Amino acid sequence: MEKSLTILLTSLLIWSCNTRQSDTSADSSETSISVPPTNFTNDYLERLNWLSQPRSATVKEGILAVTVDKSTDFFNNPEDGAISTTAPLLYEKIEGDFVVKALVRPDFEEVWNAVSLMVYMDSLHWIKFAFENSDATGPSVVTVVTKGVSDDANGAIMSGQKEVWLKLIRKNNNYSMLWSLDDKEYKMARLTSMPAADAVKVGIEAQCPVGESATHEILYYHSERKTVQDLRKGE
């Protein structure tokens, strides 16, 4: 009787171990699903395009550093009608709905220096969602929507903040702009509509309107073709 019980217990132990090993293999296969890159690589950079070239763009340890010259900006001035389209824009062309997200660390040496998420249709129709050294509020979330002429809206003040997460979403012809300090809780900065377009240029804009030059850093960039349910929450 004792011998039979020992054999039974041994069999149950072997079965239990095999079951756990099988479960572990299943978990491993699920986590091995390929995901988009979470940091910049030179190969990833080469798959994107530039609208106006920067002085330099280099990748080191997953961070993209972009050096731009003076007088680089996107702004269609409502006061005098001057149009500036000189800032480098690193973009991809996306058709339909999308979500793009970036963690940016601008060079705030001079006023109006900024890194932005940008949607570009043409020189008269574009959106710039920036972490900018505003002349009015210092480091702040700033939105600029251009439909012929640009507006200029200062948002949340980020005094002492070096990095901010920016998220820009398209759903049909509506666009929402949200920011976060932790990539978890996002707050909407702006919601607007733009003219209908099948595909738009989307990406990262880096500017230095009045300084001699600036070197901005982009720590993360990711784009996804998806439709969100709630533009105000970004989900």
Buried (B, 14 or more C-beta within 10 A) or exposed (E): EEEEEEEEEEEEEEEEEEEEEEEEEEEEEEEEEEEEEEBBEEEBBEEBEBBBEBBEBBBEEEBBBBBBBBBBBBBBEEEEEEBBBBBBBBBBEBEBBBBBBBBBBBBBEBBBBBBBBBBBBEEBBBBBBBBBBBEEBBBBBBBBBBBEBBEBEBBBBBEEBEBBBBBBBBBEEEBBBBBBBEEEEBBBBBBBEBEEBEEBBBBBBBBBBEBEBBBBBBBBBBBEEEEBEEBEBBE
